[in-house]
């Protein structure tokens, strides 16, 4: 693989760039108040869901059905993984739903 300037890049760098690109995809988004979003931003998935100490997590504030259905229900059923594939799959599903609605 090569970067935009034609310079070779390692597989590790390709994976890092792919992971970074997923951060802002709609499949990785859920509506949270800004202070909760800021406090959870860099936590691993399990900590984002459960919270930590006095800081509550997504499970305590997820009022939207879509967040409960897409994220919390699978988590509570034992699916504790949130990765690039899950983000891509959710992005595709949400895009399909958006197109159907409009």
C-alpha positions in Angstrom: 0.0 0.0 0.0 1.0 3.6 -0.6 0.0 6.9 1.0 -1.4 9.9 -0.9 2.1 10.9 -2.0 2.9 7.5 -3.3 5.2 6.5 -0.4 4.9 2.9 0.8 3.2 2.3 4.1 3.2 -0.7 6.3 0.2 -3.1 6.9 0.2 -1.8 10.5 -0.2 1.8 9.3 -3.0 0.7 6.9 -4.8 -0.9 9.8 -4.3 2.1 12.0 -5.7 4.4 9.3 -8.7 2.1 8.7 -9.4 2.1 12.4 -9.1 5.9 12.7 -11.5 6.3 9.7 -14.2 4.4 11.5 -14.3 6.8 14.4 -16.5 9.2 12.6 -18.7 6.8 10.7 -22.4 7.0 11.6 -22.2 3.4 12.7 -19.9 4.4 15.6 -22.1 7.2 16.7 -24.7 7.4 19.4 -26.4 10.5 20.9 -25.0 11.3 24.3 -24.9 14.6 26.2 -21.6 16.3 25.5 -20.2 15.9 29.0 -20.8 12.1 28.9 -19.4 11.9 25.4 -16.3 13.7 26.5 -15.7 11.6 29.6 -16.2 8.3 27.8 -14.4 9.2 24.5 -11.2 7.2 25.1 -12.5 4.4 27.2 -12.5 0.8 26.0 -16.0 -0.5 25.0 -16.8 -2.2 28.3 -16.0 0.9 30.3 -18.1 3.0 27.9 -21.1 0.8 28.5 -20.8 0.4 32.3 -19.2 3.6 33.3 -16.6 3.8 36.1 -17.0 4.8 39.7 -19.3 7.8 39.9 -19.3 8.2 36.1 -22.3 6.4 34.7 -21.9 4.8 31.3 -24.0 4.5 28.1 -26.3 1.9 29.7 -27.5 4.5 32.2 -28.2 7.2 29.6 -29.2 5.3 26.4 -32.8 6.6 26.0 -33.0 6.1 22.3 -34.4 2.8 21.1 -31.8 2.5 18.3 -28.9 2.7 20.9 -30.6 0.1 23.0 -31.3 -2.2 20.1 -28.0 -1.9 18.2 -25.6 -1.6 21.1 -27.0 -2.4 24.5 -29.1 -5.5 23.7 -26.2 -7.3 22.0 -23.8 -6.3 24.8 -26.2 -7.5 27.5 -26.6 -10.8 25.6 -22.8 -11.4 25.8 -21.5 -9.6 22.7 -18.9 -7.4 24.3 -16.9 -6.7 21.2 -17.1 -3.3 19.3 -14.7 -3.3 16.4 -14.3 -2.0 12.8 -16.5 -4.7 11.4 -19.3 -3.9 13.8 -19.0 -0.2 12.9 -19.0 -0.9 9.2 -22.0 -3.2 9.5 -24.0 -0.7 11.6 -23.1 2.1 9.2 -24.4 0.1 6.3 -27.6 -0.8 8.2 -28.3 2.8 9.3 -27.6 4.1 5.8 -30.1 1.5 4.4 -32.7 2.6 6.9 -32.1 6.3 6.2 -32.6 5.7 2.5 -35.8 3.8 3.1 -37.2 6.6 5.3 -36.4 9.3 2.7 
